[in-house]
Amino acid sequence: QLQASGGGLVQAGGSLRLSCAASGRIFSTNDMGWYRQTPGKQRELVAGITSGGRTNYADSVKGRFTISRDAAKNTVYLQMNSLKPEDTAVYYCNVQIQGSWFSNPRDYWGQGTLVTVSS
């Protein structure tokens, strides 16, 4: 349902762009977001964007990361600049999808993409 891509290895100060495309039976997509998780820690919200385009960011990434969405493509992006070693994590996308006009929105998760930032 969700296919995430764009992770990889980058040096500190570099940039990466993550993408997450939703497919299947989609009537509408509501809130979209990116989360990250490191071993032994809880998954944390990195950035979120509403259907109206309102965004919110974790304090640790403000000014460096930008979340955006393409409604026509049912895709959410995360542009990550000035990456730091502490940004190293598995990044997961999350999308609320309404499958039909009469169904309730459901949360879907992508498979996770690894971002590694070397110092």
C-alpha positions in Angstrom: 0.0 0.0 0.0 2.9 2.4 0.8 6.2 2.2 -0.9 9.0 4.3 0.6 12.3 5.0 -1.1 15.3 7.3 -1.0 17.3 6.2 2.0 21.0 5.6 1.9 24.4 6.5 3.2 25.4 10.2 3.2 28.1 12.2 4.9 27.3 14.8 7.5 26.2 18.0 5.9 24.7 16.2 3.0 21.2 15.8 1.7 18.7 13.1 1.0 15.1 13.1 -0.3 12.7 10.4 0.9 9.5 9.5 -1.0 6.5 7.5 -0.1 3.9 6.6 -2.6 0.5 5.2 -1.7 -1.3 2.8 -4.1 -4.3 0.7 -4.2 -7.9 1.6 -3.4 -7.7 5.3 -2.5 -10.6 7.7 -2.2 -8.6 10.3 -0.4 -5.4 10.8 1.7 -5.6 12.8 4.9 -2.6 13.4 7.2 0.8 12.2 6.1 3.9 12.0 8.1 7.4 10.7 8.5 8.7 9.0 11.6 12.0 7.5 12.6 13.3 4.9 14.9 16.7 3.8 16.2 17.5 0.6 18.1 16.1 0.6 21.7 14.1 3.8 21.2 10.5 4.5 20.5 9.4 5.6 17.0 9.2 9.4 16.9 7.5 11.9 14.7 9.9 13.8 12.4 7.4 15.8 10.3 3.8 15.8 9.5 1.5 17.5 6.9 -2.2 17.7 6.8 -4.4 17.5 3.7 -4.6 21.3 3.8 -0.9 21.6 3.7 -0.2 22.5 7.4 3.1 21.2 8.5 4.7 20.4 11.9 8.3 19.3 12.7 10.3 17.9 15.5 12.4 20.5 17.1 15.5 18.6 16.2 14.9 18.9 12.4 13.3 22.3 12.2 15.1 24.4 9.5 16.8 21.4 8.0 13.9 19.1 6.9 11.0 19.9 4.7 7.9 17.8 4.3 5.7 18.1 1.2 3.0 16.2 -0.6 1.7 15.7 -4.1 -2.0 15.0 -3.9 -2.3 13.9 -7.5 0.4 11.2 -7.0 -0.7 10.3 -3.4 2.9 10.8 -2.4 4.7 12.4 0.5 8.3 13.6 0.5 10.9 14.5 3.1 13.7 16.7 2.0 16.5 16.3 4.5 19.4 18.9 4.4 22.4 19.5 6.6 22.2 15.9 7.8 23.8 15.0 11.1 25.0 11.6 12.4 22.2 11.8 15.0 19.7 11.7 12.1 20.7 8.1 11.4 17.6 5.9 11.8 15.1 3.9 9.9 12.5 6.3 8.5 8.9 5.2 8.2 6.1 7.0 6.3 2.6 7.1 7.7 -0.5 8.0 5.7 -4.2 8.1 6.6 -6.1 6.6 3.7 -9.8 6.6 3.1 -10.5 3.7 0.8 -14.0 4.8 -0.3 -16.4 7.6 0.4 -18.3 5.6 3.0 -15.3 4.1 4.9 -13.3 5.6 7.7 -9.7 6.6 7.2 -7.1 4.1 8.3 -3.4 4.5 9.2 -0.9 2.8 6.9 2.8 2.4 7.4 5.6 2.1 4.8 8.2 -0.6 5.1 10.9 1.7 6.4 14.0 3.1 4.7 17.4 3.3 6.4 19.2 6.6 6.5 22.8 6.5 7.6 24.8 9.7 8.2 28.5 9.3 8.6 30.6 11.8 10.5 
